[in-house]
């Protein structure tokens, strides 16, 4: 019998002004109703009211610690449910990603949302659904302090009667099922192909299965307690070795990339191994139970049963698998967009000036293309091509476009909280310093772009007029170029949000392609391609391969962004929707052309109003792009921001102590590494 002894010193004090929960004795055949009634008394009025949930929970803890009748009743109800239901499905399926394909699993959830899946009373998940029947129960269950749940289960003294043949059989059956599944996944090519030695790759997964089969065989034949302990200890060690293999693959994929299939398999493997640890922990009879791990499993079961048919959550979880690696590549790219020293700061400013020069020409050409009498689709196509070529030129000349930075720097900021890469608490002070670096770098790039776009575009418009005698825009057309940037005279701010989304999406595309180039070994495949060898000289082949290795992701991202921005207006007009884009630098170029086209006959008030609109457009471009990229990066890393509430205070302390660090880089002699 496995018994968890409770410590009286750890029991909570009775909460003030809280009526005790009355736990009546119930007969065994009413144990399920008893548990449902108990949870009903604990359930807060609002699932997000954590304070009320914890007060009621503490009341329960106090009562069971003082009233042995209540404690006996609760233990009896729980033990009855364990013995009369089948826990195999709960152990082998719940909380583990499905082995079915994405489309098949999605269709299954759609069907079960319309007509829920039938669960029989002898299934332990039926019990969970009856007790936690509200779809919001997982919220307060997860929000209650973990230490309170640990006190509850330890104070309850959860007893699992290992002399009960039915329970032992279910645990062993679950152990065997999960073991074979771990072995099968461990043999998948996505896991083994990065190892030079196939035997090294699969040994841990085969070894755990061999040991578990030996344990099950000896259990049926009868074995002494010493052999029992040794075997389970060896199984535990083999499972740790499996975890080490998985960790090695995770570390390698930062260098060699990943695929959706590999990430999906690794996620499923990790979940199954974690579940095996729980079962072995129960079976080892060492009178020590890892309650912390059990609480995590308990919360997972409740969450998954409440949300098992949620299509939104299913889509979110599946898209986050590959998003992690896309974000990782984007984060490494984003490092070059974060300045540390003053030299780097001014270098970023100079590169942004170069970007502003190119954007000025893009703005002029875009407005000239708008004067051509071509069908709307081809108008959009030509505009898209202009944008794409301009963005590619910015990349190839080493220049900077301010609005492209957020999609990359957000990933870099989120990586400071990366719980998948680091097994320790993140350095929140270092994160605050990273935010300051991002802030001043973004300011430098925006300033560099705009300080060049306004005057240079104006000069180019003047040169065009002097050389041709025709204005690029005049009269109503020139006025429209100004009005389109003004927030209350147009939908400029809404369109700026659309642009922010496109900037974010193009960053994801760039990360995806960059990951594919690495994971798909595109360079090696090109080197071995006969037609490629025969078409170019060795020197030319080297240049092409080197360019694709280092720039294909950004190249595809630039092309995608160009067509997103260029075709938005066409789709808006075609479908009669308020759908277009406003990009801060292009808006600045349009404003300069409009100002020249009106012959400077613009009031000071309208000038400032237009400039304020451009500023708002730039802010929304940045905020939407950065926000979406940060959300993806945070979610894909399994980060819960509420766990780092102290960060706001640390950041505010840094702002008060070193406010200039958010505007310009500090002198090399002083780095803000201490915020105390």
C-alpha positions as CSV (number, residue, x, y, z in Angstrom):
1,X,0.0,0.0,0.0
2,X,1.3,3.4,-1.0
3,X,0.6,5.9,1.8
4,X,1.4,9.6,1.8
5,X,1.8,10.8,5.4
6,X,0.5,14.3,6.0
7,X,2.3,16.9,8.2
8,X,0.2,18.7,10.7
9,X,2.5,21.7,10.6
10,X,1.8,22.2,6.8
11,X,-2.0,22.3,7.2
12,X,-3.6,25.7,6.5
13,X,-5.2,27.9,9.1
14,X,-9.0,28.3,8.8
15,X,-9.8,31.3,6.6
16,X,-11.5,34.1,8.4
17,X,-15.2,34.7,7.8
18,X,-15.5,31.6,5.7
19,X,-18.2,29.1,6.5
20,X,-16.8,25.5,6.6
21,X,-17.7,23.1,3.9
22,X,-19.9,20.3,5.2
23,X,-18.8,16.9,4.0
24,X,-21.5,14.3,4.8
25,X,-20.7,10.6,4.8
26,X,-22.0,8.8,1.7
27,X,-22.5,5.3,0.9
28,X,-20.0,3.8,-1.7
29,X,-22.6,3.8,-4.5
30,X,-23.0,7.6,-4.1
31,X,-19.3,8.4,-4.2
32,X,-19.5,10.1,-7.6
33,X,-22.4,12.4,-6.4
34,X,-20.4,13.1,-3.3
35,X,-17.3,14.2,-5.2
36,X,-19.4,16.3,-7.6
37,X,-21.1,18.0,-4.6
38,X,-17.7,18.7,-3.0
39,X,-16.3,20.4,-6.1
40,X,-19.6,22.3,-6.5
41,X,-19.0,23.9,-3.1
42,X,-15.4,24.7,-4.0
43,X,-16.3,26.1,-7.4
44,X,-16.0,30.0,-7.4
45,X,-18.9,32.1,-8.7
46,X,-16.6,33.5,-11.4
47,X,-14.0,30.9,-12.8
48,X,-11.4,33.7,-12.9
49,X,-11.9,34.7,-9.3
50,X,-8.8,32.9,-8.0
51,X,-9.1,34.6,-4.5
52,X,-12.6,33.1,-3.9
53,X,-11.5,29.7,-5.2
54,X,-8.5,29.6,-2.9
55,X,-10.5,30.7,0.1
56,X,-13.0,27.9,-0.4
57,X,-10.2,25.5,-1.1
58,X,-8.5,26.4,2.2
59,X,-11.7,25.9,4.0
60,X,-11.8,22.3,2.6
61,X,-8.2,21.7,3.6
62,X,-8.9,22.9,7.1
63,X,-12.0,20.7,7.5
64,X,-10.4,17.5,6.3
65,X,-7.4,18.2,8.6
66,X,-9.6,18.5,11.6
67,X,-12.5,16.2,10.9
68,X,-11.5,12.5,10.5
69,X,-15.0,11.6,9.4
70,X,-14.8,14.1,6.4
71,X,-11.3,12.8,5.6
72,X,-12.5,9.2,5.6
73,X,-15.5,10.1,3.5
74,X,-13.4,11.8,0.9
75,X,-10.7,9.0,0.8
76,X,-13.4,6.4,0.4
77,X,-15.1,8.3,-2.4
78,X,-11.9,8.7,-4.3
79,X,-10.7,5.1,-3.8
80,X,-14.1,3.8,-4.9
81,X,-13.8,5.7,-8.2
82,X,-10.3,4.4,-8.8
83,X,-11.4,0.8,-8.3
84,X,-14.7,0.7,-10.2
85,X,-13.5,2.6,-13.3
86,X,-10.9,2.0,-16.0
87,X,-8.0,4.4,-15.8
88,X,-6.1,3.1,-18.8
89,X,-7.5,5.6,-21.3
90,X,-7.0,8.5,-18.9
91,X,-3.3,7.5,-18.5
92,X,-2.5,6.6,-22.2
93,X,-4.7,9.2,-24.1
94,X,-5.6,12.2,-22.1
95,X,-3.2,15.1,-22.4
96,X,-1.2,13.4,-25.2
97,X,-1.4,14.8,-28.7
98,X,-3.3,12.4,-31.0
99,X,-1.5,10.1,-33.5
100,X,-4.1,10.9,-36.1
101,X,-3.4,13.4,-38.9
102,X,-4.3,17.1,-38.5
103,X,-7.3,17.0,-40.8
104,X,-8.7,13.8,-39.4
105,X,-8.3,15.1,-35.8
106,X,-9.9,18.4,-36.8
107,X,-12.9,16.7,-38.3
108,X,-13.3,14.5,-35.3
109,X,-13.5,17.6,-33.0
110,X,-16.1,19.2,-35.3
111,X,-18.3,16.1,-35.1
112,X,-17.9,15.7,-31.3
113,X,-18.7,19.4,-30.9
114,X,-22.0,18.9,-32.6
115,X,-22.6,15.5,-30.9
116,X,-20.4,14.7,-27.9
117,X,-18.6,11.4,-27.8
118,X,-20.2,8.7,-25.6
119,X,-18.4,7.8,-22.5
120,X,-19.4,4.8,-20.4
121,X,-19.6,5.0,-16.5
122,X,-16.7,2.6,-16.2
123,X,-14.3,5.1,-17.9
124,X,-12.4,7.3,-15.4
125,X,-12.8,10.2,-17.8
126,X,-16.6,9.8,-17.4
127,X,-15.9,10.5,-13.7
128,X,-13.8,13.6,-14.5
129,X,-16.5,15.0,-16.8
130,X,-19.2,14.4,-14.1
131,X,-17.2,16.1,-11.4
132,X,-15.8,19.0,-13.5
133,X,-18.8,19.4,-15.7
134,X,-18.5,23.1,-16.4
135,X,-16.3,24.0,-19.4
136,X,-14.7,26.7,-17.4
137,X,-13.6,24.5,-14.4
138,X,-10.1,24.2,-15.7
139,X,-9.6,27.9,-15.3
140,X,-9.9,28.0,-11.5
141,X,-8.4,24.5,-11.1
142,X,-5.2,25.8,-12.9
143,X,-5.2,29.1,-11.2
144,X,-5.3,27.8,-7.6
145,X,-1.8,27.9,-6.1
146,X,0.0,24.6,-6.9
147,X,1.2,24.3,-3.3
148,X,-2.4,24.2,-2.1
149,X,-3.1,21.3,-4.5
150,X,0.0,19.5,-3.2
151,X,-1.2,20.1,0.4
152,X,-4.6,18.7,-0.5
153,X,-3.3,15.5,-2.0
154,X,-0.6,14.9,0.6
155,X,-2.9,15.9,3.4
156,X,-5.5,13.6,2.0
157,X,-2.9,10.8,2.1
158,X,-3.9,9.4,-1.3
159,X,-3.8,5.7,-0.9
160,X,-3.5,3.4,-3.9
161,X,-4.0,-0.2,-2.8
162,X,-1.4,-2.1,-4.8
163,X,-2.9,-5.4,-3.5
164,X,-6.0,-4.7,-5.7
165,X,-5.5,-6.9,-8.8
166,X,-7.7,-4.8,-11.0
167,X,-5.8,-1.6,-10.3
168,X,-2.4,-3.2,-10.7
169,X,-3.5,-4.7,-14.0
170,X,-4.6,-1.3,-15.3
171,X,-1.4,0.4,-14.3
172,X,0.7,-2.3,-15.9
173,X,-1.4,-2.3,-19.1
174,X,-1.0,1.5,-19.3
175,X,2.8,1.0,-18.8
176,X,3.0,-1.5,-21.6
177,X,0.9,0.5,-24.1
178,X,2.9,3.7,-23.5
179,X,6.2,1.9,-23.6
180,X,5.5,0.4,-27.1
181,X,4.3,3.8,-28.4
182,X,7.5,5.5,-27.1
183,X,9.6,2.8,-28.9
184,X,7.7,3.2,-32.1
185,X,8.1,7.0,-32.1
186,X,11.7,6.6,-31.2
187,X,12.3,4.6,-34.3
188,X,10.8,7.2,-36.6
189,X,13.2,8.7,-39.2
190,X,12.5,12.2,-38.0
191,X,14.2,11.2,-34.7
192,X,17.0,8.9,-35.9
193,X,18.3,10.6,-39.1
194,X,20.3,13.2,-37.3
195,X,22.4,10.6,-35.5
196,X,25.5,9.2,-37.2
197,X,25.1,5.9,-35.4
198,X,21.6,4.4,-35.7
199,X,22.2,2.3,-32.6
200,X,22.9,5.3,-30.4
201,X,19.7,7.0,-31.6
202,X,17.3,4.1,-30.8
203,X,19.0,2.4,-27.8
204,X,17.3,4.4,-25.0
205,X,13.9,3.8,-26.6
206,X,14.5,0.1,-27.1
207,X,16.0,-0.3,-23.7
208,X,13.1,1.2,-21.8
209,X,10.8,-1.2,-23.6
210,X,13.0,-4.2,-22.9
211,X,13.1,-3.4,-19.2
212,X,9.4,-2.8,-19.0
213,X,8.6,-6.1,-20.7
214,X,11.0,-7.8,-18.3
215,X,9.2,-6.2,-15.3
216,X,5.8,-7.2,-16.6
217,X,7.0,-10.8,-17.2
218,X,8.5,-11.1,-13.7
219,X,5.4,-9.5,-12.2
220,X,3.2,-12.2,-13.6
221,X,5.6,-14.9,-12.4
222,X,6.2,-13.4,-9.0
223,X,9.3,-11.5,-7.9
224,X,10.8,-10.3,-4.6
225,X,10.7,-6.7,-3.4
226,X,14.4,-6.1,-4.1
227,X,14.1,-7.2,-7.7
228,X,11.0,-5.1,-8.1
229,X,12.8,-2.0,-6.9
230,X,15.9,-2.6,-9.0
231,X,13.9,-3.1,-12.2
232,X,11.7,0.0,-11.7
233,X,14.9,2.1,-10.9
234,X,16.4,0.8,-14.1
235,X,13.3,1.8,-16.0
236,X,13.4,5.3,-14.5
237,X,17.0,5.6,-15.6
238,X,16.1,4.4,-19.1
239,X,13.4,7.0,-19.3
240,X,15.8,9.7,-18.3
241,X,18.1,8.6,-21.1
242,X,15.1,9.0,-23.5
243,X,14.7,12.5,-22.3
244,X,18.4,13.2,-22.9
245,X,18.0,12.0,-26.5
246,X,15.0,14.2,-27.0
247,X,16.9,17.2,-25.5
248,X,19.8,16.6,-27.9
249,X,17.5,16.6,-30.9
250,X,15.9,19.9,-29.7
251,X,19.3,21.5,-29.3
252,X,20.3,20.3,-32.8
253,X,17.3,21.6,-34.5
254,X,18.3,25.2,-33.6
255,X,21.3,24.6,-36.0
256,X,19.8,22.2,-38.5
257,X,16.1,23.3,-38.5
258,X,13.0,21.2,-37.9
259,X,9.8,20.0,-39.6
260,X,6.3,20.0,-38.4
261,X,6.4,16.1,-38.4
262,X,9.5,16.1,-36.2
263,X,8.1,18.7,-33.8
264,X,4.8,16.8,-33.6
265,X,6.6,13.5,-32.8
266,X,8.9,15.1,-30.2
267,X,5.9,16.6,-28.4
268,X,4.0,13.3,-28.4
269,X,7.2,11.4,-27.2
270,X,7.8,13.9,-24.4
271,X,4.2,13.6,-23.2
272,X,4.3,9.8,-23.2
273,X,7.6,9.6,-21.3
274,X,6.2,12.1,-18.7
275,X,3.2,9.8,-18.3
276,X,5.4,6.7,-17.9
277,X,7.3,8.5,-15.0
278,X,3.9,8.9,-13.2
279,X,3.0,5.3,-13.6
280,X,6.4,4.0,-12.5
281,X,6.3,6.4,-9.5
282,X,3.0,4.8,-8.4
283,X,4.3,1.2,-8.9
284,X,7.7,1.5,-7.2
285,X,6.2,1.1,-3.6
286,X,8.9,3.2,-2.1
287,X,6.4,5.2,0.0
288,X,7.4,8.3,-1.8
289,X,5.1,9.8,-4.4
290,X,6.0,12.8,-6.6
291,X,2.9,14.9,-5.8
292,X,4.2,17.8,-7.8
293,X,4.2,15.8,-11.0
294,X,0.8,14.3,-10.1
295,X,-0.7,17.7,-9.6
296,X,0.5,18.7,-13.1
297,X,-1.1,15.6,-14.5
298,X,-4.4,16.2,-12.6
299,X,-4.6,19.8,-14.0
300,X,-3.8,18.5,-17.5
301,X,-6.7,15.9,-17.3
302,X,-9.2,18.5,-16.1
303,X,-8.1,21.0,-18.8
304,X,-8.2,18.5,-21.6
305,X,-11.6,17.2,-20.7
306,X,-13.0,20.7,-20.5
307,X,-11.4,21.7,-23.8
308,X,-11.2,18.4,-25.7
309,X,-13.6,19.6,-28.4
310,X,-12.3,23.1,-28.7
311,X,-11.4,23.8,-32.3
312,X,-9.8,27.1,-31.5
313,X,-7.4,25.5,-29.0
314,X,-6.6,22.6,-31.3
315,X,-5.7,24.9,-34.1
316,X,-3.7,27.1,-31.8
317,X,-1.7,24.2,-30.3
318,X,-0.9,22.7,-33.7
319,X,0.2,25.9,-35.3
320,X,2.5,26.6,-32.3
321,X,4.5,23.4,-32.9
322,X,6.3,24.7,-36.0
323,X,5.9,28.3,-34.9
324,X,8.5,27.7,-32.2
325,X,11.2,26.9,-34.7
326,X,10.1,29.7,-37.0
327,X,10.3,32.1,-34.1
328,X,13.8,30.7,-33.2
329,X,15.2,31.4,-36.6
330,X,13.5,34.8,-36.5
331,X,15.0,35.5,-33.1
332,X,18.5,34.8,-34.3
333,X,17.9,37.1,-37.3
334,X,16.6,39.7,-34.9
335,X,19.9,39.8,-33.1
336,X,21.3,42.1,-35.8
337,X,18.4,44.5,-35.2
338,X,19.3,45.0,-31.6
339,X,22.1,47.5,-30.8
340,X,24.2,47.2,-27.7
341,X,27.0,49.9,-28.1
342,X,26.9,53.4,-29.5
343,X,28.8,52.3,-32.5
344,X,26.1,49.8,-33.3
345,X,23.4,52.4,-32.6
346,X,24.9,54.9,-35.2
347,X,25.5,52.1,-37.7
348,X,21.8,51.2,-37.4
349,X,20.9,54.9,-37.9
350,X,23.1,55.1,-41.0
351,X,21.6,51.9,-42.5
352,X,18.1,53.3,-41.9
353,X,19.1,56.4,-43.9
354,X,20.0,54.1,-46.7
355,X,16.6,52.4,-46.4
356,X,14.9,55.8,-46.5
357,X,16.7,56.6,-49.8
358,X,15.4,53.5,-51.4
359,X,11.9,54.0,-50.0
360,X,11.8,57.5,-51.6
361,X,12.3,56.0,-55.0
362,X,9.7,53.3,-54.3
363,X,7.2,56.0,-53.4
364,X,7.9,58.0,-56.6
365,X,7.6,54.9,-58.8
366,X,4.5,53.7,-57.0
367,X,2.7,57.0,-57.7
368,X,3.9,57.0,-61.3
369,X,2.6,53.5,-61.8
370,X,-0.8,54.7,-60.5
371,X,-1.0,57.1,-63.4
372,X,-0.9,54.2,-65.9
373,X,-4.2,53.2,-67.5
374,X,-4.1,49.4,-66.8
375,X,-6.7,47.0,-65.3
376,X,-6.9,47.0,-61.5
377,X,-5.2,43.5,-61.2
378,X,-2.2,44.5,-63.2
379,X,-2.1,47.8,-61.4
380,X,-1.8,45.8,-58.1
381,X,0.7,43.4,-59.7
382,X,3.0,46.3,-60.9
383,X,2.8,48.0,-57.5
384,X,3.6,44.7,-55.7
385,X,6.6,44.1,-58.0
386,X,7.8,47.7,-57.2
387,X,7.5,47.1,-53.4
388,X,9.2,43.6,-53.6
389,X,12.1,44.8,-55.7
390,X,12.6,47.8,-53.4
391,X,12.5,45.6,-50.2
392,X,15.0,43.2,-51.8
393,X,17.3,46.1,-52.7
394,X,17.1,47.3,-49.1
395,X,18.2,43.8,-47.9
396,X,21.0,43.4,-50.4
397,X,22.5,46.8,-49.8
398,X,22.5,46.2,-46.0
399,X,20.0,49.0,-45.5
400,X,17.3,48.9,-42.9
401,X,13.5,49.3,-43.1
402,X,12.2,50.1,-39.6
403,X,8.9,48.3,-39.9
404,X,10.5,45.0,-40.7
405,X,12.4,44.8,-37.4
406,X,9.5,44.1,-35.0
407,X,8.7,40.7,-36.4
408,X,12.3,39.6,-35.7
409,X,13.1,41.5,-32.5
410,X,9.9,40.3,-30.8
411,X,11.1,36.7,-31.1
412,X,14.5,37.7,-29.7
413,X,12.8,39.4,-26.7
414,X,10.6,36.3,-26.1
415,X,13.6,34.0,-26.2
416,X,14.8,35.6,-23.0
417,X,11.9,33.8,-21.3
418,X,12.4,30.5,-23.3
419,X,11.4,27.7,-20.9
420,X,12.1,25.1,-23.6
421,X,15.7,26.2,-24.0
422,X,16.5,26.9,-20.3
423,X,15.8,24.8,-17.3
424,X,16.1,27.7,-14.9
425,X,14.4,30.9,-14.0
426,X,14.8,33.6,-16.7
427,X,16.9,36.7,-15.9
428,X,14.2,39.4,-15.9
429,X,16.8,42.2,-15.4
430,X,18.5,41.1,-18.6
431,X,15.1,41.1,-20.3
432,X,14.5,44.7,-19.3
433,X,17.9,45.6,-20.8
434,X,16.9,43.8,-24.0
435,X,13.7,45.8,-24.1
436,X,15.7,49.0,-23.8
437,X,18.0,47.9,-26.6
438,X,15.0,47.1,-28.9
439,X,13.4,50.5,-28.0
440,X,16.4,52.6,-29.0
441,X,17.2,50.5,-32.1
442,X,13.7,50.9,-33.3
443,X,13.8,54.6,-32.6
444,X,17.1,54.9,-34.6
445,X,15.7,53.0,-37.6
446,X,12.4,55.0,-37.7
447,X,14.3,58.3,-37.4
448,X,16.8,57.3,-40.0
449,X,14.1,56.3,-42.5
450,X,11.9,59.3,-42.0
451,X,14.6,61.9,-41.9
452,X,15.5,60.9,-45.4
453,X,12.1,60.0,-46.9
454,X,10.5,63.4,-46.4
455,X,13.1,65.7,-48.0
456,X,14.4,63.2,-50.7
457,X,10.9,62.3,-52.0
458,X,10.1,66.0,-52.1
459,X,13.3,66.7,-54.1
460,X,12.6,63.8,-56.5
461,X,9.0,65.1,-57.1
462,X,10.5,68.5,-57.8
463,X,13.1,67.0,-60.2
464,X,10.4,65.1,-62.0
465,X,8.4,68.3,-62.5
466,X,11.5,70.3,-63.6
467,X,12.4,67.6,-66.2
468,X,8.9,66.8,-67.5
469,X,6.8,69.8,-66.7
470,X,4.2,67.5,-65.1
471,X,3.5,67.0,-61.5
472,X,3.3,63.4,-60.2
473,X,0.1,64.4,-58.4
474,X,-1.7,67.7,-58.3
475,X,-5.1,69.2,-57.3
476,X,-7.5,66.6,-55.9
477,X,-5.0,63.8,-56.4
478,X,-2.4,65.6,-54.3
479,X,-4.9,66.5,-51.6
480,X,-5.9,62.8,-51.4
481,X,-2.3,61.8,-50.8
482,X,-2.4,64.0,-47.7
483,X,-6.0,63.1,-46.6
484,X,-5.2,59.4,-46.8
485,X,-2.7,59.8,-44.0
486,X,-5.1,61.7,-41.7
487,X,-6.7,59.5,-39.0
488,X,-10.2,61.2,-38.8
489,X,-10.5,61.9,-42.5
490,X,-9.7,58.3,-43.6
491,X,-9.4,54.8,-42.4
492,X,-5.6,55.3,-42.1
493,X,-5.3,53.7,-38.6
494,X,-7.3,50.7,-39.5
495,X,-5.2,50.2,-42.7
496,X,-2.1,50.6,-40.6
497,X,-3.2,47.6,-38.5
498,X,-3.6,45.6,-41.6
499,X,-0.1,46.5,-42.6
500,X,1.2,45.5,-39.2
501,X,-0.4,42.1,-39.7
502,X,1.2,41.7,-43.2
503,X,4.6,42.7,-41.7
504,X,4.2,40.0,-39.1
505,X,3.0,37.4,-41.6
506,X,5.9,38.1,-43.9
507,X,8.3,37.6,-41.0
508,X,6.7,34.2,-40.4
509,X,7.1,33.3,-44.0
510,X,10.8,34.3,-43.9
511,X,11.3,32.2,-40.8
512,X,9.6,29.2,-42.3
513,X,11.6,29.3,-45.5
514,X,14.9,29.9,-43.6
515,X,14.0,26.8,-41.5
516,X,13.3,24.8,-44.6
517,X,16.6,25.8,-46.2
518,X,18.5,24.4,-43.2
519,X,16.3,21.4,-42.4
520,X,15.9,20.3,-46.1
521,X,19.6,20.6,-46.7
522,X,18.9,22.7,-49.8
523,X,22.5,23.7,-50.3
524,X,23.8,20.1,-50.3
525,X,21.0,19.0,-52.6
526,X,21.9,21.8,-55.1
527,X,25.6,20.9,-55.0
528,X,24.8,17.3,-56.0
529,X,22.3,18.3,-58.7
530,X,23.7,17.3,-62.1
531,X,21.8,20.0,-64.1
532,X,22.9,22.7,-61.7
533,X,26.6,21.5,-62.0
534,X,26.4,21.5,-65.8
535,X,24.8,25.0,-66.0
536,X,27.2,27.1,-64.0
537,X,30.8,27.4,-63.2
538,X,32.1,26.3,-59.8
539,X,32.6,30.0,-58.8
540,X,29.1,30.9,-59.9
541,X,27.6,27.8,-58.2
542,X,29.3,28.8,-54.9
543,X,27.9,32.3,-55.1
544,X,24.4,31.1,-55.8
545,X,24.4,28.5,-53.0
546,X,25.9,31.0,-50.5
547,X,23.3,33.6,-51.4
548,X,20.4,31.1,-51.1
549,X,21.7,29.7,-47.8
550,X,21.9,33.2,-46.2
551,X,19.2,35.1,-48.0
552,X,16.4,32.9,-49.3
553,X,14.2,33.3,-46.2
554,X,14.5,37.1,-46.3
555,X,14.0,37.1,-50.0
556,X,10.8,35.2,-49.8
557,X,9.6,37.4,-46.9
558,X,10.3,40.5,-48.9
559,X,8.5,39.2,-52.0
560,X,5.5,38.1,-49.8
561,X,5.4,41.5,-48.1
562,X,5.6,43.4,-51.4
563,X,2.6,41.5,-52.8
564,X,0.6,41.7,-49.5
565,X,1.0,45.5,-49.6
566,X,0.6,45.9,-53.4
567,X,-2.5,43.7,-53.8
568,X,-4.4,44.9,-50.7
569,X,-6.0,47.8,-52.5
570,X,-7.0,45.7,-55.4
571,X,-8.9,43.2,-53.2
572,X,-10.5,46.0,-51.3
573,X,-11.9,47.6,-54.4
574,X,-12.8,44.2,-56.0
575,X,-14.9,43.1,-53.1
576,X,-16.1,46.5,-52.0
577,X,-14.4,46.2,-48.6
578,X,-12.6,48.9,-46.5
579,X,-9.3,47.0,-47.1
580,X,-6.0,48.7,-47.9
581,X,-2.6,49.4,-46.4
582,X,-0.8,52.3,-44.7
583,X,3.0,51.9,-44.2
584,X,4.7,54.7,-42.3
585,X,7.6,55.2,-44.8
586,X,5.4,54.9,-47.9
587,X,2.9,57.3,-46.3
588,X,5.6,59.8,-45.6
589,X,6.7,59.6,-49.2
590,X,3.1,60.1,-50.4
591,X,2.7,63.1,-48.0
592,X,5.8,64.7,-49.5
593,X,4.5,64.2,-53.1
594,X,1.1,65.6,-52.1
595,X,2.6,68.6,-50.4
596,X,4.7,69.5,-53.5
597,X,1.7,68.8,-55.7
598,X,-0.4,71.4,-53.9
599,X,2.2,74.1,-54.4
600,X,2.8,74.3,-50.7
601,X,-0.8,75.7,-50.2
602,X,-1.3,73.7,-47.1
603,X,-2.1,75.1,-43.7
604,X,0.2,74.6,-40.8
605,X,-2.6,72.8,-38.9
606,X,-3.1,70.3,-41.7
607,X,0.7,69.7,-42.0
608,X,0.9,68.9,-38.3
609,X,-2.3,66.8,-38.6
610,X,-0.9,64.8,-41.4
611,X,2.4,64.3,-39.6
612,X,0.5,63.1,-36.5
613,X,-1.4,60.6,-38.7
614,X,1.9,59.3,-40.1
615,X,3.2,58.9,-36.6
616,X,0.1,57.0,-35.6
617,X,0.5,54.8,-38.7
618,X,4.1,54.0,-37.7
619,X,3.1,53.2,-34.1
620,X,0.4,50.8,-35.2
621,X,2.6,49.2,-37.8
622,X,5.1,48.5,-35.0
623,X,2.6,47.6,-32.3
624,X,0.6,45.1,-34.3
625,X,3.6,43.5,-35.9
626,X,5.6,43.3,-32.7
627,X,2.5,42.2,-30.6
628,X,1.5,39.3,-33.0
629,X,5.1,38.1,-33.3
630,X,5.6,38.3,-29.6
631,X,2.4,36.4,-28.9
632,X,3.4,33.6,-31.3
633,X,6.9,33.4,-29.9
634,X,5.6,33.3,-26.3
635,X,2.9,30.7,-27.0
636,X,5.1,28.5,-29.0
637,X,7.6,28.4,-26.2
638,X,5.0,27.4,-23.6
639,X,5.5,30.7,-21.7
640,X,2.8,32.1,-19.3
641,X,3.3,35.8,-19.0
642,X,1.4,36.0,-15.7
643,X,4.2,34.0,-14.1
644,X,6.5,37.0,-14.6
645,X,4.4,39.7,-13.1
646,X,7.5,41.1,-11.4
647,X,8.9,42.1,-14.8
648,X,6.8,45.3,-14.9
649,X,8.3,46.6,-11.7
650,X,11.9,45.8,-12.9
651,X,11.3,47.5,-16.2
652,X,9.8,50.6,-14.5
653,X,12.8,50.8,-12.1
654,X,15.1,50.6,-15.2
655,X,13.2,53.4,-17.0
656,X,13.5,55.7,-13.9
657,X,17.2,54.9,-13.4
658,X,18.4,54.9,-17.0
659,X,15.7,56.7,-19.1
660,X,18.3,57.6,-21.9
661,X,19.0,53.9,-22.5
662,X,15.6,53.7,-24.2
663,X,16.6,56.5,-26.6
664,X,20.3,56.1,-27.3
665,X,23.0,53.5,-26.4
666,X,25.0,54.2,-23.2
667,X,28.7,54.9,-23.3
668,X,30.9,51.8,-23.5
669,X,32.2,52.5,-20.0
670,X,28.7,52.1,-18.5
671,X,26.4,49.2,-19.2
672,X,23.1,48.9,-17.4
673,X,23.6,45.4,-15.9
674,X,22.5,46.2,-12.4
675,X,19.0,47.6,-11.7
676,X,19.2,47.4,-7.9
